[in-house]
Amino acid sequence: MPSKGSVELTFKLVNRDCKVAKTLRTNGIEEFRIIGLRPIENSIRHVVEIREGPNTKITMVDSEGCDLCKLLSSEGTFLISARMKNDNMRCQVVVRDRQASRRMISKLKTFPGFKLLAMRGGGSMLTSRQEEVLLTALRMGYFDIPRRIKTRELASVLGMKPSTLTEILRRALRKLIVEHYGEIAVRNHDSI
């Protein structure tokens, strides 16, 4: 689990330029897992786990690294695991914070087949009141089509005025939208 503020990303992509995969394939190894990366002078040291039948072997492979290895070994990024089969990779990394995770995702989108599978951590960007109101609204069908509960009824359940409910929902939704779309949402909003 990431520490407070840090974000764990799980994603998959296609990496045809993996130098370690090419090296291991020449030795008949098609499937492996990278469990550590460390830049050393002009190369990157890869700690690799290889399954050979019921046994697991750990080895180190030094190479100049591909673009993905360079990205995943950058400062503020910690590789948990990069499982490789053929050219398909499934990776788990921890990055410093939400802003760093957005930058990382933006760079990862340049790789073929990139798909973000999970994102955890980063601390809550919503206040506890905003979370309570959003979750209650969701559970009671406020966002359903058609709505199962009206604004006035939901406000009454939560013990607040409808105008207060609307303000809390709008502030919370704005935070979530800006977080999801990042700088694009703010940049486009400012130009309107």
Helices and strands as residue ranges (DSSP letters): E 7-14, H 19-25, E 31-40, E 43-52, E 55-63, H 67-72, E 77-85, E 88-95, H 98-108, E 115-121, H 128-139, H 151-158, H 162-181, H 183-190
